[in-house]
Amino acid sequence: MRTVDIIQRKRDGEELSSEEIQFLINAYTQDQIPDYQMSAFLMATYFSGMTDNEVTVLCNTMLGSGAVIDLSSVSGVKVDKHSTGGVGDKTSLIAAPLAAAAGAMVPMISGRALGHTGGTLDKLESIPGFRTTLTVDEFREQLRMYNLAFMGATPEVAPADAKLYALRDATATVESIPLVASSIMSKKIAEGVDSLVLDVKVGAGAFMKRQVDARRLAQMMVSIGRRADKRVVALITDMNQPLGFAVGNALEVMEVSQTLQNAGPTDLTRLSLELAARMIFLGRITMTLDEARELAQKLLLDGSGYRKFKEVIKAQGGDPNVLDRFDLLPNATGVREIASPRAGYISAIDAELIGKAAALIGAGRDTKEDAIDPAVGVILEVKTGMKVDAGSVLCRIYHTSEDRLEDAAELIEDSFRLSKEPPEDRELILEVVS
């Protein structure tokens, strides 16, 4: 079997056999195929796509390249939540504690920021002392004690995916729907979860710009999960403007604290509650989804989710007092205000430009090796649909250095669109795929 023949068949839009996919992925993982050939295959896949059967084989092959975490010793249904990446998306830090407070077992193996999208691990590591490098044994024990644990991926889990993802990022093939679906699901199944709630972002600040592509991705991941005997539901949610008001790691932790105390932004609260309810329902804590929604709301209002997050922060070496005293978190040394050039209605806030601006001043990464400044970021003062006066503050940039600050400010200024009439309302949760 020759690699070049497999590349050619995929280039020409043919369906690959299971043996061909397994050969390709296993050989590349073992350094028997050079990057330039795998790059050619990834680009061929980007343009030609894959059938559902090909995607399932690809996912299973990446899954089989490493170990599957055994959580059978932890009682209860294990349920996780995953987002395809957005700007200001800190729902994992809200929905997971709420679901855990309800009694669900929530093992969360999370990722880091790349480009304009935020990463859960980076947000958590902005909390002084918080440790995300747990061993699998520590991960299991914390699940038993608190129903919730956060950690980064280990080298043993789906190593083929880790190697392929780095190459996808360098070859502009990250957005390929079959490659995204197999990447996400191979890692999630390797966690040992029974159920999974997916938040598939669509819009300016998401990898999927069109709803039809987001739907196809959601359907593909749900199908992979069903074939693996997992219960999976996907919400397709709007990412045209940032979620909440805060963009940047420590700033987002502050907003998480406010939201868990029922004082957060409306959009962030609503989506977090719905994701938590789906986790509670799939975790078999309630008999119906409506009961799960009621329970999630109750746990938010009585502070149970807030207290659960504090417990987990302490258990993983962090200072839980940061949720009460924001001065204990990394804080920026400078603030730059962006004012509205004229009066009108906010018709759009380009989430991708906001995310890129935050990354420019240190809140994100251009490469995986880049260091993140946890203190910096952007706080919006307005949302789409709000009326503003000329000279009123649209947002504030929190920075620790003036390097690239002007470039960031220009991006942010370009991200706001003004109109004479209010824009039409846009739904936050666009579809549910199950």
N, C-alpha and C positions, 0 to 999 in steps of 0.2 A: 504493500500500500504506500503510495507516494503522496507527500504533502501537497505538491503542486497540482496533482490531479483533483484533490479535494477542494483546493482553492478555486480551480477552474470550474468545477461543477457548481459550487456555490455562486461564483461570479455569474454563471449562466442561468441562475435561478432554479437549479435542480434541487430536489429533496435528498439530503444526505442520509445514509443508513446509520443505524445505531453504532455499528462497528467503526465507521469512518469518524463520527464525532468523538467516540471514546478514544480512538487512536490519537486523534489530534490533541485533545485536551490533556490526556495522560502524558503524551510525549513532550508537550510544551511544559507541563509542570515539572517534568524530570530533566529539563534543559536539553532535550534532544531535537527541538525545533527552534530555530533562531527567531528573534523578535520581528525581523523584517517579513518573514513568511506568515507569522501569526497576525501581524499588522494587516497584511493583504487579506487574510481570511476575515478579520474583523470588519474591514471596509466592504468586502464583498457581502457580508451579512447585513451591514448597515443598509446597503442599497437593495439587496434581494430579499431580505427578511428570512423568516423561518416558519415552518409549519408548527402546529401545536405539538406534534409528536417530536419534532426536532428539539424544540425548546425543553420539553420534558426530559429527553435524553441528556441534553446539555446540562440541565439543572442537576439531574441525578449523578452525572459524571463528576461535576464539581463538588457535589455533596460527598461522593465516595472518595474524593482525593484526600480527605482528612477524617477526623473523628467526629462522631455525633455525641454531644454532651448527654450523659445519662442522668435524667432527673426523676427516674422511677422511684427513688427513695423519698422523694418529696411528695407528700400526699396532696390530692386536689388536682383540678384541671389547670394546666399551665397555659397562660394566655399572654401574648405580647402585642405590642402596637408598633407599627413602622410607618414613617413618612418618607415619601420620595424626595423630599428636600424643598425648603422654602426660605423665605426671608422673614425673620421675626417669629418663626415657628418654634415655640417652646412648649407645645401641648404635651409632650412626653412627661415633662416634669410636673404636670398638673393631673393628667388623666391616669398615669400609673399610680401615684399615691392614692387617688380616689378609689381606683379599682382594688388596690391592695387593702385599703381600709374597709372595703366591702367584704373582704375575705377571699378574693381571687389571688392566685399565685402568679406573680408577674416577674418572670426572668427577662431582664432587658440587656441585651448585648447591643450596644449603640455605636455610632460612628462619629467621625470628626468632620469639621467644616472643610469644604473644598470649593474654591471659587467664591461665588456670591451667596451660597447657601450655608446656613449655620449647622453646627454639629452638637449633639446632646452632650458628648463627652467634654467638649470645650466649655460648655456652659457650667457643667458640674465642677470642672477643675478650676473655675474661677472662684469657687468656694475654698477658702484657705484650709489646707489639710486634706481635702476630699481625695480619696484614693480610688481610681478606676481599674487598677491593675490587680484584680483579685485572682486568686487561683480558683480552679473549678470547685475544689472542696470548700473554699471560703464562700464562693457563690451559692453553693447548695445550702450551706449552713445558714447563711443570711436569709435565704428564701424561707427556710423552716421557721426562723425566728420572727421575721418581719413581713413575710409575704412579698417582698420586693427587694431586688438587688440590681445595681447597674454595673456593667463592666464593659471594657473594650473587647474586641475580637481577639482570640488567642491564635497563635500561628498554626495550631493543630486544626482549627475549624476552617473548612473549605479553602485550603491554601491555593487551589487552582483559581478560585475567584479573586483572591488578593492579588495574584500575579497578573491575571487578565485585566482587573480593574485599573491597575497602574498603567498598563499599556493602552487601554481604552481612553484614559484621560489624556494620554500623550498623542493619540491618533484621531482625536475629534470624533470618536464613536460612542461616547458616553450615552447619547440620547437614543441609541438603537433599542427599540422596544423589546425584541427577544433577548438582547444582552442584559437590559435592565431587569427584566422579569426573572431570568435564570439566576442572575447575581443576587438579587434580594432574597428569592425563595430558597436558594441553596444555603445561605447563611441562616435564615430563620428556621428552616427544618433542622439544620445542624444544632440549633440551640436546644432541641428536645421539647419544643412547645407542642401543645395539642391544638391550640386555636390561635388565630392571628387576625388583628384588625389593621387594615391598611388605609393610610391616608394618601391618596394619589392627588398630588397638586397639579393644577393646570392654570396657565396664564403667563403673564410677563415674567414673574419671578420664579417660574418652575422650569424644569427640563422639558416637560411636555407643554407646548404652547397652545395646542389645539385640543378641544374637548374630545374629538373623535379619537385622537391618539391616546389621551388619558384613559378613555373607555377601553380601548384595545389592550392597553397595558394592564388595567384592572382585571379585565376578563381573563387575560393570559395567566396572571398570578393566582387568581381564584381557581382556575382550572388546574394549575400545577398543584396547589394545595389540596384540591379534592382528590386528585390522583394519588397523593401521599397520605390520604385518609386524615387530613386536617380540616377543621372548620375555619373557613376564611371568609371575611366580608371586607369589601373595599368601599370607602367613601371617596367620591371625586369632589374636591373642594377648591374654591377659588384662591388663586395666588397672584392676582393682578396688582393688589396693593399689599404691603406688609401686614402680617397678622399681629394684632395688638398695636401698641405704640413704640415698643422698645426693640431695637436691633443692635446686638452686641452682647457679649457673654455675661458679664456681671450685671449689666442693665436689664437683661432678660431674666436673670435670677430675681432681681428686685420685682419685676412685673409678675413673675410666678408667685412670689410671696403675697403680693397684693391680690392676685386672682384667687389663690387658695383661701384668702380671708374675705372672699366675696366682694372685693373692691377693685376688680380688674376690668379691662376693656370688654365691651359687650361681645365683639366677635370672637375674641380669644376664649372668653368664658363659655360661650355657646358651643363652640366646636369642641373644647376640652370636655365639657359635660357629655356631649353626644359620643365622643370616642370612649370616654370612661364607661358610659352606659353599655356600649357595644361590647367592651371588654368584660364587664360584669355579667352580661347575658351569655356570652360565649364561654365564660368561666363557670357557667351553670350555678351562679349564686341566686338568680331569680328565675322564675318560670317564664316570664314574658319580658319583652324589651321595654314596655311601658313601666313595669315594676322596676326595671334596672334604671330607667331615667329618673324615676322618683327617688330611688336610693342614692344615686349619684348626687342629685340636688340636695338631699338631706345631709350627706356627708360633707358637701361643700359648706352648707349653711352652719352646721354644728362644729366645724373646724376639725373634723376627723382626718380629712385629707391633708390639712396643714400640719397636724401633729404627726401623721405618718411620715411625711417628708422630712420633718425634723428628726424623727427616729432613725431614718435611713442615712441622713447626713452624718449623724453622730456615729452610727455603726460603721461607716466607711471612712472615719477619721476626720471628717469635716467639723466645722464649728456651726452648730445649729442656730446660734444666736444671730447669724447673718440675716436670718429671715425677719428678725425684729429690729436689728441695728444695721442699716445699710452702710454705715461708715466702716464696718468691719470687712466689707468687700473691697476689691480694688476700685479706686476712684480716679477719674480723669483729673488732670491739672488745668485743662483749658476748655472753654466753651465758645463755640462759634454759632451765632444765630443766622438762620436763613429766613428772610422776610418776603412777603408776597409783593410782587411788583405792582399789582393793581387789585381792585376789588372784584369779587365774583364768587362763583361756586367752584369748589375743587371737583373737577370732572374725572381726574385720574391721578394716581400716584404710582409710577412705574417701580414695581418692587425690585426688579433686576438692577436698575440703576441705584436704588437705595442700598441694596446688598453689595454692589460693586464699590460704592463709595465707602461703606463701612469696612470692607476688606482692604481698601487702599490705605486707610489710616491704622490698620493692624488688627481689625476684628475677625478677619478671615485669612485664608491661605491662597496663594497662587499655586504652590506645590505642597506636597505632604511634609516637606522638610521645614517649611516656613514656621517661625514662632508667632504665636498669637499674643496680642496685648489684651488681657481680659477686661481692662478698664474702659476701653474706648467703644464708641458706637454712636448711634443716632436715636434721638427721641422725637417722634412725631408729635406735633401739637394739634394736628387736624387729620381727618379721614375723608375719604371720598364722599361727596354730597354736602359737605359743610360749607357755609357761607363765610367768606373772609373779607376783611377790609384791606385797603392798600397799606402796606407797611406792617401788617400783623405778622407775628412769628409763625412760620409754617413748621419748622423743626429746629432742633438744636444738635450740633455736632459736638460730641465729647471726645477730646483728644489729649494725648500726652506728648505729642510732638507736632511741629508744624510742617514736617516733611509730607509732601503730597496732600496737604490740607486744602490748598487751592483747587487742585484737581478734583478732590472729593466734593468740595462745595459746588463746583460747576456741574458735576454729575447730579447732585441732589437738586440743584435749581432746575435742571432739565427734566427731572422726574415728575415735577408737579405740572399739571395741566389745569388751566382755568377756563371757565365758560360763563356766559351771561345767564344761562338757565341751569337749574339743577339737573344732574344726570339721572337717568333711570336707575332704580335700585337694582342691584345684582345679588343673586342668591349666594350665600356662603357655601352651603352644601348643595352641589349641583345634581349629583346622582348617587345611588347606592347600587353596588354590584355584588351579588352573592350567588 
